[in-house]
Amino acid sequence: MASKVPTTMRAAVIDSFGGPEVLKLGTVPVPELDPEEVLIAVHTAGVGSWDADIRGGWWPQGSPRFPVILGTDGSGNVAAVGSRVRRFKVADKVYSYSWLNPKGGFYAEYVAVNSEKVARIPKRLDLRKAGAIPTTAFTALQGVDDALQIKRGESVIIHGASGGVGTLAVQFAKLRGARVLATASGADGKALVRRLGADWAVDGKQEDIVAAARRFAPEGIDAVLAFAGGNALEECIHTLRRGGRVAYPNGVEPGPEEQRTITIKTYDAIPGVREFERLNRAVDAARLKVPIAAAYPLAQAAKAHQRLAKGHVLGKVVVKVR
């Protein structure tokens, strides 16, 4: 079952590791479809720090086969479905998260993804915003729900709240009934997280996190969800009550030191049919807002990575494919 699909496509590829300049627009074959896969005509691709890490030479398993197409997530319309796929049909609006996707990433006009890592986009989101969030939304929601199991009324620090993951985590923590103290970057970052629902915000680089937390929760903070490491994270941990807990996704460095009186968990975002169903419910229930920091056409994917490298990204950078 397929719409008219070409044999070749445009993609932003790397032929070697290096700086943003190694990302070049090229023409490559459209990936062939296995029975369990969905072919997506990509509309928007998310751009994450992990993409820049891979481009720069970090390869988490095995050896790469160049050319490599980056991109762990995105959105688009279904262009074809494999013979065993029943949940989707051509033209469905979908979004997807697939880490190190075997047939190439989302910086391309088409991507072939296992159907269990694909879902129809939430009703509240358009393709652009849906394409920005699969990786970050799973990371945020699973941090709140699974790693920390946030309960109504608990006090939570979202550390690194003004970035792509943090802006969503603030909203999901509020959805679960938490009181949220957000650490953000700059006055504009603080203003953004307050608009997204944080009860209070502090500039993690310029202000005293410990003093702010003591005013916010005099008996101690219940939990910290961290999307940045280093000294500011250690300050956040100092605010925890005895028995408090910390969670952060793998890749946050430097991570905190182990301590007897608190629980520290690391985790990875996991996609799946049930996980997407839960995410879609949370997106709709939270009336999720998706801040887009910058959007670049596919031919300027290198500029998207240059924007990441400058820092102070409030929300998410995306690549516009269609």
Rosetta blueprint (number, residue, H / E / L):
1 M L
2 A E
3 S L
4 K L
5 V L
6 P L
7 T L
8 T E
9 M E
10 R E
11 A E
12 A E
13 V E
14 I E
15 D L
16 S L
17 F L
18 G L
19 G L
20 P H
21 E H
22 V H
23 L L
24 K E
25 L E
26 G E
27 T E
28 V E
29 P E
30 V L
31 P L
32 E L
33 L L
34 D L
35 P L
36 E L
37 E E
38 V E
39 L E
40 I E
41 A E
42 V E
43 H E
44 T E
45 A E
46 G E
47 V E
48 G L
49 S H
50 W H
51 D H
52 A H
53 D H
54 I H
55 R H
56 G H
57 G L
58 W L
59 W L
60 P L
61 Q L
62 G L
63 S L
64 P L
65 R L
66 F L
67 P L
68 V E
69 I E
70 L L
71 G L
72 T L
73 D E
74 G E
75 S E
76 G E
77 N E
78 V E
79 A E
80 A E
81 V E
82 G L
83 S L
84 R L
85 V L
86 R L
87 R L
88 F L
89 K L
90 V L
91 A L
92 D L
93 K E
94 V E
95 Y E
96 S E
97 Y E
98 S L
99 W L
100 L L
101 N L
102 P L
103 K L
104 G L
105 G L
106 F L
107 Y L
108 A E
109 E L
110 Y E
111 V E
112 A E
113 V E
114 N E
115 S H
116 E H
117 K H
118 V E
119 A E
120 R E
121 I L
122 P L
123 K L
124 R L
125 L L
126 D L
127 L H
128 R H
129 K H
130 A H
131 G H
132 A H
133 I L
134 P H
135 T H
136 T H
137 A H
138 F H
139 T H
140 A H
141 L H
142 Q H
143 G H
144 V H
145 D H
146 D H
147 A H
148 L L
149 Q L
150 I L
151 K L
152 R L
153 G L
154 E L
155 S E
156 V E
157 I E
158 I E
159 H E
160 G L
161 A L
162 S L
163 G L
164 G L
165 V L
166 G H
167 T H
168 L H
169 A H
170 V H
171 Q H
172 F H
173 A H
174 K H
175 L H
176 R L
177 G L
178 A L
179 R E
180 V E
181 L E
182 A E
183 T E
184 A E
185 S L
186 G H
187 A H
188 D H
189 G H
190 K H
191 A H
192 L H
193 V H
194 R H
195 R H
196 L L
197 G L
198 A L
199 D L
200 W E
201 A E
202 V E
203 D E
204 G L
205 K L
206 Q L
207 E L
208 D L
209 I H
210 V H
211 A H
212 A H
213 A H
214 R H
215 R H
216 F H
217 A L
218 P L
219 E L
220 G L
221 I E
222 D E
223 A E
224 V E
225 L E
226 A E
227 F L
228 A L
229 G L
230 G L
231 N H
232 A H
233 L H
234 E H
235 E H
236 C H
237 I H
238 H H
239 T L
240 L E
241 R E
242 R E
243 G E
244 G E
245 R E
246 V E
247 A E
248 Y E
249 P E
250 N L
251 G L
252 V L
253 E L
254 P L
255 G L
256 P L
257 E L
258 E L
259 Q L
260 R L
261 T L
262 I L
263 T E
264 I E
265 K E
266 T E
267 Y E
268 D L
269 A L
270 I L
271 P L
272 G L
273 V H
274 R H
275 E H
276 F H
277 E H
278 R H
279 L H
280 N H
281 R H
282 A H
283 V H
284 D H
285 A H
286 A H
287 R L
288 L L
289 K L
290 V L
291 P L
292 I E
293 A E
294 A E
295 A E
296 Y E
297 P E
298 L H
299 A H
300 Q H
301 A H
302 A H
303 K H
304 A H
305 H H
306 Q H
307 R H
308 L H
309 A H
310 K H
311 G L
312 H L
313 V L
314 L L
315 G L
316 K E
317 V E
318 V E
319 V E
320 K E
321 V L
322 R L
